[in-house]
Amino acid sequence: MAVNERQARAASIDEEETILGNVEPGWGSWWPWLLLGIVLLPVLVGIVVLYLTYRAKQKSGSVITEDRIVQTHATPLHTRSDEVPLSSIRSISTISYLFGGGYVEVHTGGVNINVYSRSIKQVADTVREATRNH
């Protein structure tokens, strides 16, 4: 009977030893490991997706400067940004969510930006003040 190379290395068989028999176990004896792999694979994929989503959230947001508003949108796969010069803002409005937070909608002649925040009044006041000073 022949023994495969991996099995021979695992059993530390010397070349002078004679192999009298070789038995490989069936898949039935491996079911606990297969079941563990089937259960853990979605968990591991979920952890990776949660981590990538957390990193994307950290990259997303809006920055208000004295000249413009820059908003970055990140997904787990890519990041993009939009910007609006303060001189092109025509109007702003606020939209509140039921359980707090919301967004400030900045209207321009071309690109409109929604600035999401937990404190939309403060963001709206900052944008209004910056457009007055500009």
C-alpha positions in Angstrom: 0.0 0.0 0.0 1.2 3.5 -0.8 1.1 6.4 1.6 0.8 9.9 0.4 3.8 12.3 0.9 2.0 14.6 3.4 0.9 11.6 5.5 4.4 10.2 5.5 5.9 13.5 6.7 3.3 13.8 9.4 3.9 10.3 10.7 7.7 10.7 10.4 8.2 7.5 8.5 11.8 6.6 7.7 12.8 5.3 4.3 13.9 1.9 5.7 10.5 1.2 7.3 8.1 -0.9 5.4 4.5 0.2 5.2 2.1 -2.7 5.9 -1.2 -0.7 5.6 -2.6 2.7 5.1 -6.0 4.0 6.0 -7.4 7.4 5.3 -10.4 8.6 7.3 -13.6 9.6 5.6 -15.2 13.0 5.7 -17.5 11.9 8.4 -14.8 12.2 11.0 -14.1 15.7 10.0 -17.7 17.1 10.3 -17.0 19.2 13.5 -14.3 21.1 11.6 -16.4 21.5 8.5 -19.3 22.7 10.6 -17.1 25.2 12.4 -15.8 26.5 9.1 -19.3 26.9 7.7 -20.4 28.8 10.8 -17.3 30.9 11.1 -17.0 32.0 7.5 -20.0 34.3 7.5 -18.9 35.7 10.9 -15.4 36.4 9.5 -16.8 38.0 6.4 -19.2 40.1 8.5 -16.3 41.3 10.7 -14.3 42.3 7.6 -17.4 44.2 6.2 -18.0 45.9 9.5 -14.3 47.0 9.7 -14.4 48.4 6.1 -17.7 50.2 6.8 -16.2 51.7 9.9 -13.2 53.0 8.0 -15.5 54.4 5.2 -17.6 56.2 7.9 -14.4 57.7 9.3 -13.5 59.1 5.9 -16.9 60.5 5.2 -18.1 63.9 6.2 -18.1 67.6 5.4 -15.5 70.4 5.9 -16.6 74.0 5.9 -13.9 76.6 5.3 -14.0 80.3 4.6 -14.1 79.7 0.9 -16.0 76.4 0.3 -17.8 73.3 1.6 -16.1 70.0 0.8 -18.0 66.8 1.3 -16.4 63.4 1.1 -18.4 60.2 0.4 -16.6 56.9 1.2 -17.7 53.4 0.7 -15.8 50.3 1.5 -14.5 50.3 -2.0 -13.8 53.9 -3.0 -13.9 57.6 -1.9 -15.1 60.6 -3.8 -15.6 64.3 -2.9 -17.9 67.1 -3.9 -17.3 70.8 -3.2 -19.3 74.0 -3.4 -17.8 77.4 -3.3 -19.5 79.6 -0.7 -20.0 82.3 -3.3 -22.3 80.0 -5.3 -24.7 79.2 -2.5 -28.2 80.4 -3.2 -30.1 79.0 -0.2 -29.9 76.4 2.6 -32.6 74.4 4.3 -32.6 71.9 7.2 -34.2 68.5 7.3 -34.5 66.9 10.8 -34.8 63.2 11.5 -37.3 61.9 14.0 -34.7 60.6 16.5 -32.2 63.5 16.3 -29.8 64.6 13.6 -30.6 65.4 10.0 -28.9 67.3 7.3 -28.5 70.8 5.9 -29.3 71.0 2.2 -27.1 73.5 0.5 -28.5 74.7 -2.8 -26.4 76.2 -5.6 -26.8 76.8 -9.3 -25.3 73.4 -10.1 -24.3 70.9 -7.4 -26.4 70.6 -4.3 -24.8 69.1 -1.1 -26.5 67.5 1.9 -24.3 68.1 5.0 -25.4 65.3 7.4 -24.9 66.1 11.1 -26.2 65.4 14.6 -26.4 69.2 15.2 -27.9 70.6 12.1 -28.7 74.0 13.6 -25.1 74.6 14.4 -24.1 73.5 10.9 -26.7 75.7 9.3 -25.6 78.7 11.4 -22.0 78.1 10.4 -22.8 78.0 6.7 -25.0 81.1 7.0 -22.3 83.0 8.8 -19.6 81.9 6.3 -21.7 83.0 3.3 -22.4 86.4 5.0 -18.7 87.0 5.5 -17.8 85.8 2.0 
